[in-house]
Amino acid sequence: MIDKTNMQGVMNVIRQAELANSRAADTSLAISNEQQQSRFASDLLAAIRSVNATQMQAAETKTNFEASGDVSVTDVLIDSQRASVAFEATLQVRNKVLKAYQDVMSMPV
């Protein structure tokens, strides 16, 4: 059974959570459009660099396998497939963004 003191404690916790939620919403609204664009650009650049690093790692693994044979074939294949999947995913994201842009541009004003 819940008594009055426990109920008041629960209500206080709920109020504090609602207050924290409203503060977080106010903070997220305060982010300017330029900051959002800058964050998007930096996130996009980081993703592209990550894909590039994956491709460079795959190329390095392949070169090490060809030169010395110290690397197993499975490592070469796994790195190559990882790089391929990362590139294909990036290509699909690019295609979706391009399609969205074309849809927006073809909208009547």
C-alpha positions as CSV (number, residue, x, y, z in Angstrom):
1,M,0.0,0.0,0.0
2,I,1.3,3.5,-0.9
3,D,1.0,6.1,1.9
4,K,1.0,9.8,1.5
5,T,4.7,10.3,2.2
6,N,5.7,7.8,-0.5
7,M,3.3,9.4,-3.0
8,Q,4.7,12.9,-2.3
9,G,8.3,11.5,-2.9
10,V,7.2,10.0,-6.1
11,M,5.5,13.2,-7.2
12,N,8.7,15.2,-6.4
13,V,10.8,12.8,-8.5
14,I,8.3,13.2,-11.4
15,R,8.4,17.0,-11.1
16,Q,12.2,17.0,-11.1
17,A,12.3,14.7,-14.2
18,E,9.8,17.0,-16.0
19,L,11.9,20.1,-15.1
20,A,15.1,18.5,-16.3
21,N,13.3,17.5,-19.5
22,S,12.0,21.0,-20.1
23,R,15.5,22.4,-19.5
24,A,17.0,19.9,-22.0
25,A,14.4,20.9,-24.6
26,D,15.1,24.6,-24.0
27,T,18.8,24.0,-24.5
28,S,18.3,22.0,-27.7
29,L,16.2,24.8,-29.1
30,A,18.9,27.3,-28.3
31,I,21.3,25.7,-30.7
32,S,21.5,28.0,-33.7
33,N,21.1,27.0,-37.3
34,E,24.8,27.6,-38.0
35,Q,25.8,25.3,-35.2
36,Q,23.5,22.6,-36.5
37,Q,24.9,23.0,-40.0
38,S,28.5,23.0,-38.7
39,R,27.8,19.9,-36.6
40,F,26.2,18.1,-39.6
41,A,29.2,19.0,-41.8
42,S,31.7,17.8,-39.2
43,D,29.7,14.6,-38.7
44,L,29.6,14.0,-42.4
45,L,33.3,14.7,-42.8
46,A,34.1,12.3,-39.9
47,A,32.0,9.5,-41.5
48,I,33.8,10.0,-44.8
49,R,37.2,9.9,-43.1
50,S,36.2,6.8,-41.3
51,V,35.3,5.1,-44.6
52,N,38.6,6.2,-46.1
53,A,40.5,4.8,-43.1
54,T,38.7,1.5,-43.5
55,Q,39.7,1.4,-47.2
56,M,43.3,2.3,-46.4
57,Q,43.4,-0.4,-43.8
58,A,42.1,-2.9,-46.3
59,A,44.7,-1.8,-48.9
60,E,47.5,-2.0,-46.3
61,T,46.4,-5.5,-45.2
62,K,46.4,-6.6,-48.9
63,T,49.8,-5.2,-49.5
64,N,51.2,-6.9,-46.4
65,F,49.8,-10.2,-47.5
66,E,51.2,-9.8,-51.0
67,A,54.7,-8.7,-49.8
68,S,55.4,-10.9,-46.8
69,G,52.5,-13.4,-46.3
70,D,52.5,-12.7,-42.6
71,V,48.8,-11.8,-42.9
72,S,46.2,-14.5,-43.3
73,V,43.9,-14.7,-46.3
74,T,40.9,-14.4,-44.0
75,D,42.1,-11.1,-42.6
76,V,42.6,-9.7,-46.1
77,L,39.1,-10.8,-47.2
78,I,37.4,-9.5,-44.0
79,D,39.1,-6.1,-44.3
80,S,38.2,-6.0,-48.0
81,Q,34.6,-6.8,-47.4
82,R,34.4,-4.3,-44.5
83,A,35.8,-1.6,-46.8
84,S,33.4,-2.6,-49.5
85,V,30.3,-2.5,-47.2
86,A,31.4,0.9,-45.8
87,F,31.8,2.3,-49.2
88,E,28.4,0.9,-50.4
89,A,26.7,2.3,-47.3
90,T,28.3,5.7,-48.0
91,L,27.2,5.6,-51.6
92,Q,23.6,4.8,-50.6
93,V,23.5,7.6,-48.1
94,R,24.8,10.0,-50.8
95,N,22.1,8.7,-53.2
96,K,19.3,9.2,-50.6
97,V,20.6,12.8,-49.8
98,L,20.7,13.6,-53.5
99,K,17.2,12.2,-54.1
100,A,15.9,14.3,-51.1
101,Y,17.5,17.4,-52.5
102,Q,16.1,16.8,-56.0
103,D,12.6,16.2,-54.4
104,V,12.8,19.5,-52.5
105,M,14.0,21.4,-55.5
106,S,11.2,20.1,-57.7
107,M,8.5,21.1,-55.2
108,P,6.2,23.8,-56.4
109,V,6.4,27.0,-54.4
